[in-house]
């Protein structure tokens, strides 16, 4: 079965902006994946061994861990692309880390279905980023693009989302 929430992210992935991070959980669409080639400047982060092996075999620059972003310094990316996960704490953790990992002016691309709480994630990410979200509707799926404020440092972000100490 095809994951319809993956399709809106294709615009961010093919071709990717230099210094992009694609965060991949269990929701990887094999059919649409064929449309995303490995490319310079696109790193992939996953917490799934099967996804890691598949994308590594396809030639992607990929890291396998439990969504630990500490391998990259703050403000490393121009774009972070993420199809929201099923667990709220994971989504909150990734949003927190992604917005910290973005350079000023960088964009967080979030996609998910209405019944997955995507609108709430947009609202929370918008408050944390202290920036507005641009939303596109694709039937039951929504894509939100949140830009990191142009000022540098953690002071440009609001209160972190409650990730229930996910990284601990």
Secondary structure by P-SEA (a helix, b strand, c coil): ccccccccccccccccccbbbbbbcccccccccccccccccbbbbbccaaaaaaaaaaccccccccccccccccccccbbbbcccccaaaaaaaaaaaaaaccccbbbbbbbccccaaaaaaaaaaaaacbbbbbbbcccbbbbbbbccccccccccccccccccccc
